[in-house]
Every structure is written in C-alpha cells, then in structure tokens.
Amino acid sequence: DPNLVVIIDSPPGTSCPMVESVKKSDFCLLVTEPTPFGLNDLILSTETLRAMKIPVGVIINRAGIGDNRVDEYCYQEDIPVLMTIPFDREIAFAYLEGMQIVEARPSYRDEFFTFFSRVEELIR
C-alpha cells in the first residue's frame, strides 16, 4: 500500500546497520540533541542520507540543554526542524517509567499530530 506509513527505528550515526535499515526509505527523521555530539552525528547522518538521496527532517530532543548550533545547521542546510521537545524533568521521569510523552504532558498530543501531518506533506 503506497499510502501506508511505516516507521523504522534505526541505530544512531552512520553505521552499516543504519544505512541498511534506511536504504529504501522515502524519508528519514533524525532525532538529535543540541549538543556538540548531537550536532556531529546530525551532520554525518545528513551527509550520508543526502548521498543516498533520502530527504530528512529533524526533531530536536532535550532542547535547552545546549546551544543553538543544531538550529543554525538545519537553517543553513535547509533541513526542516519538524518538532522541538524541550528538556523537561517530568518527561524524563515518565520515560523512565515507560510512559509516553503525551501521558506526562497531554498538551503534546496536538503537537505530535501536527508533526506527523508535516512529515506526511514532506513525503508526498
């Protein structure tokens, strides 16, 4: 079914398992953190996926713990930042309990629907 959306969680970075898991993808969502390590992985992943001709979008997780270099890189490289999730202790504790973000912060439900709609637009 060409309208079916399948989400595959691949390992971070640019290892062979990551490349193998995304090679037939229509789109890749890169989740990063605003840290030097997160930026480095984002740059390497973006370069790899561009070489594979796979479009990308970004989610910035734990926003507020670092600086704005991830945002600057995405802007300069014309990479859409599809969602920003701020660092929030309540979310972190919920994650440790196996809960979803929307259980800890119900206000995120609408943001996730908006995010998914934006991904669908980019894919089609």
N, C-alpha and C positions, 0 to 999 in steps of 0.2 A: 504494500500500500504506500504510494508516494506521499500521502499526507500524514503518515504515521511518524511521530516524533519518538526517537529512541535516544536515550541519554546513556552514555558510557563514561564511567569514571576511570580515568587513566592515571598512571603514576605521574608525579611532577617531573619537570625537567625535560630533557630531550633524549632519554634513553631509548634503546631499541623497543622495549615494551610499550612506551608511549607512542612512538612512531607507528608501530604495528597496530595499536588499538584505534588510531585516528585516521589511518590511511584512506579509508573510504568514506570519511565524514564529509558532510555538506558544510559544516560549521563547527568551530571549536570555541568553547567558552573557557577562558583562562582565569582561574581564581588566584589572586595574589594578595600579598600584604604590602603596605607602604614602608618597606624596609630595604636596605641595600641588597640583601639576599633575595628578597621577593622581586625586586627590580631586575636583578641579574637573571634570574630564572625566566622572568617575563620576556626579557629581550631575547634570550636564547630560544625560548619556545616560539615566540613570534617569528623570528628569522627562519626557524625550521618549518613552521606551518606555511609561511609565505612561499618558501621554496617548493612546498608540496601543493601550492595553490589552494589552500584551505583558508577561507576567511575566518577572522577571530573577533571576539568581543571579550570584555574584561569585567569581572566582579572584583572590587577591592574589599577584602575582608579585614576586619580589625582596623578600620580607618581611624586615624587619630593617634596611632601609636608611633608613627614615624613622621616622615616629611612628605612633601608634595611631588617628589621626583617621579613617582609612578604616574600621577595625573599628567605631569608635563610630558613624559614619554608618550603616553597614549594620545595626547593632543598633537604632538609633533608628528607622530606616525599615523594619525587619522584612524585610531583604533577606538571604537565606541566603548565607553565605560557604561555598562548596562545597569549596574547596581553598585551601591556603596553600602556596606554594612559596618556601622561604627563599632569600635571596641566597646563592649558592654558586659559588665561582670555578670549580670543576670542571664544574658545569652550564654556566656561561658559556663556558668553553673548548670544551666539547663542542658547544654551539650553533654556535660559530664554525667548527667542523669539519663542520657539517651533520649532527651526530648527534642522536638523540632523547634526552630526559632519561633514559629508562629504560636507555639504553645506558651513560650515565655513572653513573647511580645506580639499579641494578636494584631497590633497595628501593622505589622509587616505583611500580613496576608495580602492586602491590596498591592503592596509594592512588589511582591512576588508575581502576582497576576500581571501587573504592568511589565515587569521584567520579561516574563515568558512571552507576552504579546510582542515585545520588541525583538526578541530572538526569532519568533515566527516571521516577522516582517523582514529581517535580515536574511533568513534562509530562502525565502520565496522571491 
